[in-house]
Amino acid sequence: MPNKKSSNRGKSVSSSPAVNAASNERGRMVLRVKSSEKMKQLALLSRESEEEWRPKSVKKGQTARGKKNVKLDAKMPKKPPTAFFYFLEDFRKDYQERNPDVKSMRDIGKACGEKWKTMTYEEKVHYYDVANEKRREFDKAMAEYIKRKESGEDEETEDDSEFK
């Protein structure tokens, strides 16, 4: 078996994480480490001058934290909760009666999630029915809201606004 020679012999290897992969004449991959000085020079060259450097711009409609700026309409119907949240309401009452010493919402939520996962579909049907009924009511209210908004009946004037 031939002796393997290291291609990095005699070179100082820095602790920089930047690594280039290249293949040598035998077709094997060889890793070359870039020096930290070269990395600094590349960074300076990529940012030609300090005046041109700017922080990343925020997308339109979003704040710096990534949340969207959405104008909330007070007259718009609120989305109904899912079946799990209706179950959570009932479960929370029962759980607190059985375990009055547990006050943490975290512990109650964990127990509720575990119970929901172990329930069969037949046990969950009641909560799905309630959620579907509330969803239908929401859809009707939303359709009415959209009609009012399109017809211009729902628009506020400056005098009607709560916030002045």
C-alpha positions in Angstrom: 0.0 0.0 0.0 1.5 3.4 -1.0 2.3 6.0 1.6 -0.4 8.7 1.9 1.0 12.2 2.1 -0.8 15.0 3.6 -1.4 18.0 1.3 -1.3 20.4 4.3 2.3 19.6 5.4 4.3 22.6 6.2 1.2 24.9 6.1 -0.2 26.4 9.2 -3.8 25.6 9.7 -5.9 28.3 11.4 -9.0 27.6 13.5 -11.2 29.4 11.0 -14.3 27.5 10.0 -14.1 28.5 6.4 -13.1 25.4 4.3 -12.8 24.9 0.6 -13.2 21.5 -1.0 -11.2 20.7 -4.1 -10.1 17.5 -5.8 -6.5 16.5 -6.2 -5.0 14.7 -9.2 -6.2 11.3 -7.9 -9.8 12.4 -7.9 -10.0 12.4 -4.1 -11.5 15.3 -2.2 -9.0 17.5 -0.4 -10.0 20.1 2.1 -8.1 23.4 2.2 -8.6 25.9 5.0 -8.7 29.6 4.2 -6.7 31.8 6.5 -8.7 34.2 8.7 -6.8 37.2 7.1 -8.1 36.3 3.7 -11.6 36.0 5.1 -11.3 39.5 6.6 -10.1 40.9 3.3 -12.9 39.3 1.4 -15.4 40.7 3.8 -14.0 44.2 3.4 -14.0 43.9 -0.4 -17.6 42.7 -0.5 -18.7 45.7 1.5 -17.0 48.3 -0.6 -17.5 51.2 1.7 -19.2 51.7 5.1 -21.6 54.3 3.6 -23.1 51.7 1.2 -23.6 49.2 4.0 -27.2 49.0 5.2 -29.1 46.6 7.4 -31.4 44.2 5.7 -34.6 45.9 4.7 -37.8 44.8 6.2 -40.4 43.5 3.8 -43.4 45.7 3.2 -46.2 44.9 5.7 -43.9 43.5 8.3 -42.2 44.9 11.4 -38.5 44.3 12.3 -39.5 41.3 14.4 -41.1 39.6 11.4 -44.7 40.2 12.5 -47.1 41.5 9.9 -48.6 45.0 10.3 -52.3 44.2 9.8 -55.0 46.8 10.3 -57.5 45.0 12.5 -61.1 45.9 11.8 -63.2 45.8 14.9 -66.3 44.9 13.0 -64.8 41.9 11.3 -66.0 38.6 12.8 -63.5 36.7 14.9 -62.5 33.2 13.8 -63.9 30.4 16.0 -61.7 28.1 18.0 -60.9 24.5 16.8 -62.4 21.3 18.3 -59.4 21.0 20.5 -60.0 24.3 22.2 -63.6 23.3 23.0 -62.3 20.1 24.5 -59.7 22.1 26.4 -62.5 24.2 28.0 -64.3 21.1 29.3 -61.1 19.3 30.3 -59.7 22.3 32.2 -62.8 22.4 34.4 -62.8 18.7 35.2 -59.0 18.6 35.7 -59.1 21.5 38.1 -61.9 19.9 40.1 -59.9 16.6 40.4 -56.5 18.4 41.0 -57.1 21.7 42.8 -53.4 21.9 43.8 -52.3 22.2 40.1 -52.5 25.9 39.1 -50.0 25.9 36.2 -51.6 26.2 32.8 -48.6 24.4 31.4 -49.3 21.3 33.3 -53.0 21.4 32.5 -52.2 21.9 28.8 -49.8 19.0 28.8 -52.4 16.7 30.4 -55.1 17.9 28.0 -52.8 17.3 25.0 -52.0 13.7 26.1 -55.7 13.0 26.7 -56.7 14.4 23.3 -54.1 12.2 21.6 -55.4 9.1 23.3 -59.1 9.8 22.6 -60.9 7.9 19.8 -62.7 9.6 17.0 -66.0 8.8 18.5 -65.1 10.6 21.7 -63.9 13.6 19.7 -67.0 13.8 17.4 -68.9 16.0 19.9 -66.2 18.6 19.8 -65.8 18.5 16.0 -69.6 19.0 15.7 -69.5 22.1 18.0 -66.5 23.5 16.1 -68.1 22.9 12.7 -71.3 24.6 13.8 -69.3 27.6 15.0 -67.4 27.6 11.8 -70.6 27.7 9.7 -71.8 30.7 11.8 -68.5 32.4 11.3 -68.6 31.8 7.5 -72.1 33.4 7.3 -71.0 36.4 9.4 -67.9 36.8 7.3 -70.0 36.7 4.0 -72.3 39.4 5.4 -69.3 41.4 6.5 -67.7 41.2 3.1 -71.0 42.3 1.4 -71.3 45.3 3.8 -67.7 46.3 3.2 -68.0 46.0 -0.6 -71.1 48.1 -0.6 -69.5 50.7 1.6 -72.0 50.4 4.4 -69.3 49.5 6.9 -66.9 52.3 6.2 -66.2 54.6 9.2 -66.1 58.3 8.8 -63.6 60.4 10.9 -66.4 61.3 13.3 -67.4 57.7 14.0 -63.9 56.5 14.8 -63.2 55.6 18.4 -59.6 56.7 18.1 -59.0 60.4 17.5 
